[in-house]
Amino acid sequence: MINRRTLLGSALAAPFLSLLPRQARAAQWPAAGPIRLVVAQGGGGNADVVARILVEALEPVLGQRIVVENNGTASGMRATEDVSKAEPDGYTLLVGTSSQLVHNIALFDPLPVDIESTLRGVAMINEVPMVMCVPKDSPDTDLAGLTERVLADPAAFQYGSGPTGTTTHITGALFLQRVGAEGVVHIPYPRSPEAMVDLIAGRLNFVFNPSLTAIGQVQGDAVRPLGVSAPVRLPALAEVPTMDEAGLPGFVSQTWNTISAPADTPQEIVDTLNTMINEIVQSEEMRTRLEDLASIVPPAKTPAEVDAYYARQRETWIPVVRGTGARREG
């Protein structure tokens, strides 16, 4: 257990830590100052909300201040680069999502940093399906009706998303591929909540928004949900059918939130974080909180299992992202 006296003694020794071998520095962690938790999107998005919920619970357990930094520039690539190139000392971490750790590998040409070799998994937090939403007064009351109208005149429709290549965009592009609609206008926004604002105002025909942030608008009757891209219905949105149930067989698309660190971060630090985060996330209180936000809390994973999860997600989704034709310059 890390206590205040231990932390104080370590803090007094902090100026000398840079002179110690890495293994010795790891044994002193945390002591040298606040931890940066970098979120590769603006405030109010899915990863930002989850980061702040986690920090609230993790700070008192870790006995260290954690500062959340938001940087959604270039579809989150700048934030990913920042953490990839940071000193691997446990004081710079990333909220790793599907957009940053999978989609951007296929999206950027050239890729500014080798994401697969410069970042490692630390801990799993949750999975977040997308909710397909239309304006409250839309003539489309179900997926079949929307699909029929889109196919009749694709150019008359617009869908919004977060930045190009993020899960909100790729899910929409995949939907249009699956139904065979070409010519629907895609409008990317700096942040996915901004797309929801325009949807509510009637300036967009549909969006796929993370369930964790869409639930407020759905429960508040500000938008009409047509389906959720999860394998099963979400208890917090029990009245919303899965996309499969709504008529699109096997359509599953989720983002997820994990903690990542620079690849050379000492194993002792990674293991400490993994244990603490797993205990927090798997607690009844936190599971309930995350599930009430329409997200899924999978079983706890070791750091190695988080890396294996990344690998499986890349194998599945990189070809999908490339198939959409979405590209960005590095």
PyMOL commands that set and color helices and strands:
alter all, ss='L'
color gray80, all
select helices_A, chain A and resi 4-19+22-28+46-62+77-84+98-107+115-118+143-152+154-156+167-179+192-200+211-219+235-237+243-246+267-281+284-292+303-324
alter helices_A, ss='H'
color red, helices_A
select strands_A, chain A and resi 35-39+66-70+92-96+119-135+158-161+185-188+206-210+223-228+254-262
alter strands_A, ss='S'
color yellow, strands_A
deselect
rebuild
show_as cartoon
